[in-house]
Amino acid sequence: MLSLLDLCARIDAGRLTPEGAIGLVREAIAAREPEVGALVCVDPAPVVPGKGPLAGIAVGIKDIIDTADLPTRMGSAIYDGWRPRADAPAVARLKTLGAVPLAKTTTTPFAFLDPTATRNPNHPGHTPGGSSAGSAAAVAAGMLPLALGTQTGGSIIRPAAFCGVVGVKPSFRLLPTVGVKCYSWALDTLGLFAAGVADAAHALALLADRPAIARVEEAGAPRIGILRQDFCAAPEPEAEAALARAAQAAERAGAAIRDLTLPAPFGEAFAVHGTIQDYEARQALAWEYATHRDALPPRLRAALDAAQGIETASYDAARRTAHHARRGLKDVFSEGGFDVLLTYAAPGAAPAGLDHTGDSRFNRLWTLMGVPCVTLPVDRTSAGLPVGIQVIARFGDDGRALAAAGLIERALRE
Ligand SMILES: NC(=O)CC(=O)O
């Protein structure tokens, strides 16, 4: 994979020019894109700034995020040829940093559950996950050092884990979702994919203009709660094995490890995620549903059909349940004496088949809680498919989540 920090170091040392770095990416795309299919389009002649902390860094932009220089298609023929007038603020920020939004990456239609044609770079017969399929696959295939994605259910953490890259779903609203096609305004979160934890931390710190996020090396050994989220169906054995391996690596590195079981309010919050998500999608996609219902893919059409019947009272009750759980989560960290939680990133490795994007059951609660989540690869199955774990910190503690993920990443290499 292409390390963002390695490219930055080579450019800073004068061993590589920004244009040369973009050229490396174009070569990698030419070599891998025919098999992987992670990209919607590539800018043939982007502006390549000569300076800036991310000069020469090509970035993949999930195709629900507005770009002024490239079409934004939402993964749907409904938006064929749609050219936003302006860049989404996150894209504008990348350009200010010297980065090059070089390609749009595939998204499931409107970032829901209907699959893309993108293949898992680790095994072409397996899903890369979704909805940020192309971003995860492009980084995993070594085509891009950085890509943006979004998560409403599990759309950053799940594909990152399936493809074997680092994925970061930051604290809710750490990055602006302005200019990002909305599915659920209470859940949609903008995040990113990179080759390693330090690469991801560096990019997030710059994107969020919060340098402390990148000081992943400086944090001390964390107090880690091992969480199996027993309010949902158990994972595959490989997910349990990866969790155990990550916990043992963290303990070897000095972390304090303790099992944690969450009380009932968290299972109740897990259960209401869909009510909030789909009630809001009914409004967010009202125009598409009213004017192009037949052009919507089957899973999305069925979800919006069902969402028509969600009572506002149910939605309001779901929001109260989520709010109660978010307040309780602060106590879990403070009274439990935990810095981070360690849990499954997905039910297992990427499932076979390209007609689905996998199951987000280990991600949805944390998207609803609005807390920072980081996934990193820990194991591989006998078929060579990556298996990740998920590190979760309290709201606003994105740097600590990355620090703990970095500690585990380093310990696994030793
Ligand atoms: N957008 C989403 O997060 C939906 C998913 O989990 O695939």
The ligand as a Gaussian input file, in Angstrom:
#p B3LYP/6-31G(d) Opt

LIG

0 1
 N      -23.857000       4.260000       5.020000
 C      -23.722000       3.252000       5.877000
 O      -23.009000       3.347000       6.855000
 C      -24.515000       2.017000       5.583000
 C      -23.651000       0.767000       5.728000
 O      -23.274000       0.425000       6.873000
 O      -23.330000       0.165000       4.708000

